[in-house]
Amino acid sequence: MRLSRAASWFLLAFGVWSWFIWVSFVRNLWKDGSGLAFDAAGDPTAYFWVHLLLAVASFLLGTAVGVIGLLGVRALRRESRTEAGA
């Protein structure tokens, strides 16, 4: 399957965006002082674990989507070099 240039760049940008957003979220989750992520004793709550699991899943999916986009961009560049050389 061939991806268009726009689709390749969109997928790559989405992968980068996903990492940026979720790294920021995990950083904020870790520093949470509201009592949602950590109880009074400082132990992680169910809220913390669920949101950490969501972040990890999003990291994995964002990475997969970004890699697909990167492969598409690289294939398009290789194709354009081959056409330019012919």
Backbone as a ProteinNet text record, in pm:
[ID]
protein_1_A
[PRIMARY]
MRLSRAASWFLLAFGVWSWFIWVSFVRNLWKDGSGLAFDAAGDPTAYFWVHLLLAVASFLLGTAVGVIGLLGVRALRRESRTEAGA
[TERTIARY]
83.5	0	88.7	53.7	126.5	47.9	119.5	59.1	89.4	-4.9	20.8	117	171.6	262.8	190.9	68.1	-8	-37.6	-76.8	-108.2	17.4	128.6	253.9	294.4	290.5	327.7	228.6	100.1	-0.8	24.6	51.6	76.5	202.7	305.8	429.3	404.2	333.3	302.3	214.5	119.7	33.8	115.3	211	296.5	377.6	434	511.3	419.4	303.4	206.2	162.8	137.8	95.2	200.3	326	431.9	439.5	431.2	439.4	327.3	204.9	88.9	95.9	125.6	121.3	241	355.9	469.2	433.6	372.4	327.8	224.8	132.7	29.6	90.6	181.7	244.2	324.5	393.5	467.8	372.6	260.1	161.5	97	72.6	14.9	109.8	238.5	338.9	348.6	328.4	339.3	205.2	101.7	-32.8	-35.6	-91	-102.8	-248	-340	-482.2	-537	-462.8	-511.6	-575.1	-582.6	-639.3	-539.7	-416.3	-317.5	-250.8	-236.8	-170	-254.7	-264.1	-342.1	-258.7	-313.5	-246.9	-112.8	-99.2	26.8	129.9	88.3	179.8	179.5	85.9	76	-10.2	24.7	-55.2	-197.6	-293.4	-433.8	-471.5	-594.1	-644.1	-646	-677.9	-677	-539.1	-434.7	-297.6	-269.6	-300.7	-268.8	-347.2	-473.3	-554.5	-498.4	-465.4	-416.5	-274.4	-196.6	-63.7	-75.9	-169.4	-193.9	-241.4	-329.5	-373.8	-255.9	-168.6	-52.5	40.6	66.3	154.3	94.1	-36.3	-103.1	-93.5	-109.3	-99.9	42.3	142.7	282	304.5	255.8	275	202.4	77.7	1.5	59.5	97.7	158.6	288.9	366.4	491.4	463.6	367	333.9	285	196.9	144.7	257.5	341.7	455	552.9	579.3	670.6	610.9	481.7	416.2	430.1	407.5	424.3	567.6	663.8	805.2	843.2	796.9	824.9	764.7	645.4	582.4	660.9	707.6	787.1	917.9	983	1110.3	1091.1	982.3	955	930	857.8	832.2	961.6	1048.6	1177.7	1264.4	1266.2	1343.1	1289	1156.7	1091.9	1124.1	1122.1	1150.3	1297.2	1389.2	1530.4	1550.2	1477.6	1489.7	1437.5	1326	1269.8	1359.9	1423.7	1512.5	1638.6	1683.5	1804.1	1779.6	1655.6	1625	1611.9
-116.8	0	124.1	220.3	346.7	454.5	533.8	647.3	774	864.3	993	1073.4	1176.9	1263.7	1325.4	1373.3	1436	1335.7	1215	1113.2	1074.8	1060.5	1024.6	1130.7	1256.1	1364.8	1378	1356.7	1362.8	1255.4	1132.9	1023.7	1049.4	1099.8	1132.3	1243	1347.1	1457.7	1408.9	1319.7	1267.1	1188.4	1109.3	1033.2	1124.7	1230.3	1326.7	1398.6	1442.8	1512.3	1423	1296.6	1203.2	1192.9	1181.8	1174.5	1303.7	1417	1545.1	1558.7	1529.7	1544.4	1448.5	1322.5	1223.9	1233.7	1277.6	1301	1414.3	1520	1631.1	1582.6	1499.4	1448.7	1365.2	1275.3	1190.6	1275.7	1377.3	1467.8	1536.4	1583.2	1648.2	1548.9	1428.3	1324.4	1293.2	1284.9	1251.1	1359.7	1485.9	1597.9	1633.4	1554.6	1587.1	1606.3	1718.7	1746.4	1754.2	1721.1	1734.7	1617.7	1509.8	1392.2	1288.2	1317.2	1219	1107.1	1143.2	1044.2	973.7	1044.4	986.9	1014.3	915.2	934.1	1010.1	1025.9	1104	1043.6	911.4	845.1	853.3	906.6	917.5	797	704.7	586.1	615	553.9	575.4	521.5	592.7	551.5	480.6	428.9	365.1	465.5	590.9	697.5	706	702.8	708.1	590.8	470	350.7	346	383.5	383.2	484.2	602.4	705.6	676.4	611.7	569.6	462.6	370.3	267.9	331.9	429.9	502.2	570.6	630.6	698.7	600	486.6	385.7	333.9	305.5	260.8	367.8	493.3	602.6	619.7	598	601.1	494.7	373.7	264	289.5	333.5	361.5	481.2	584.7	701.8	665.3	578.5	533.4	454.7	363	282.8	371.2	465	555.2	642.4	693.7	775.5	699.3	574.5	492.2	466.7	441.3	422.6	549.8	664.4	791.6	813.1	783.2	798.9	708.1	584.6	493.3	545.1	603.4	660.5	777.5	866.9	982.9	936.3	840.7	790.3	723.3	648.2	582.6	686.2	791.3	896.8	967.3	991.7	1055.7	965.6	835.9	740.6	734.8	736.1	731.3	856.3	973.3	1096.1	1102.5	1047.8	1042.3	949.8	837.7	741.6	803.3	875.3	939.6	1051.6	1123.7	1233	1180.1	1063.5	1004.8	937	905.4	833.1	924.8
0	0	0	-80.8	-86.9	-14.5	60.9	129.5	51.2	51.1	-13	74.1	15.8	90.3	211.3	189	297.6	409.4	372.7	473.8	551.8	483.5	549.9	651.5	610	701	816.5	788	893.7	998.6	954.8	1049.4	1131.3	1066.1	1137.4	1240.3	1199.3	1291.5	1406.8	1377.9	1483.9	1586.1	1538.9	1631	1721.2	1664.5	1743.9	1841.5	1794.4	1879.3	1995.3	1967	2070.3	2180.2	2143.1	2242.9	2323.2	2256.9	2326.6	2429.5	2387.1	2475	2593.2	2566.3	2674	2768.3	2719.9	2810.6	2905.4	2851.7	2937	3039.1	2995.7	3085.7	3198.6	3165.3	3267.9	3365.5	3313.8	3401.2	3500.6	3449.4	3536.9	3632.8	3585.5	3670.8	3786.6	3755.1	3855.8	3963.7	3923.2	4016.9	4082.1	4057.8	4105.3	4257.1	4298	4440	4485.9	4396.2	4428	4508.7	4516.3	4587	4496.5	4367.2	4274.6	4243.2	4212.5	4170.2	4288	4398.8	4516.1	4639.8	4726.8	4849.6	4953.2	5071.4	5175.8	5217.1	5204.2	5239.6	5127.4	5011.8	4898.9	4807.4	4830.4	4745.7	4623.2	4507.9	4386.5	4403.5	4348.2	4353.1	4223.4	4219.6	4097.5	3982.2	4010.5	3909.4	3843.8	3925.4	3874	3780.9	3825.1	3746.3	3615.4	3619.3	3496.4	3395.9	3443.8	3352.8	3305.8	3388.4	3344.1	3234.6	3251.9	3149.6	3018.8	3028.3	2907.9	2838.8	2916.8	2859.6	2790.5	2853.4	2792.3	2661.6	2662.4	2539.6	2431.3	2469.4	2372.3	2321	2407.1	2361.3	2254.3	2280.5	2186.4	2054.8	2062.8	1940.8	1865.8	1938.7	1874.6	1806.1	1868.8	1808.1	1680.2	1685.5	1566.9	1452.2	1482.9	1380	1324.7	1412.3	1367.8	1281.2	1315.3	1234.8	1096.5	1089.2	958.6	876.1	938.1	867.9	822.9	909.5	875.4	758.5	761.2	650.2	519.3	529.1	410.3	356.1	442.5	400.2	337.3	401.7	347.3	212.4	196.6	68.1	-41.1	-8.8	-106.9	-146.7	-51.6	-82.4	-169.2	-135.6	-216	-358.3	-368.9	-499.4	-580.7	-518.2	-591.2	-634.6	-552.7	-592.8	-711.4	-709.9	-819.9	-948.9	-941.5	-1059.8	-1110.5	-1020.2	-1058.8	-1126.6	-1084.4	-1141.1	-1275	-1306.4	-1430.9	-1549.2
[MASK]
++++++++++++++++++++++++++++++++++++++++++++++++++++++++++++++++++++++++++++++++++++++

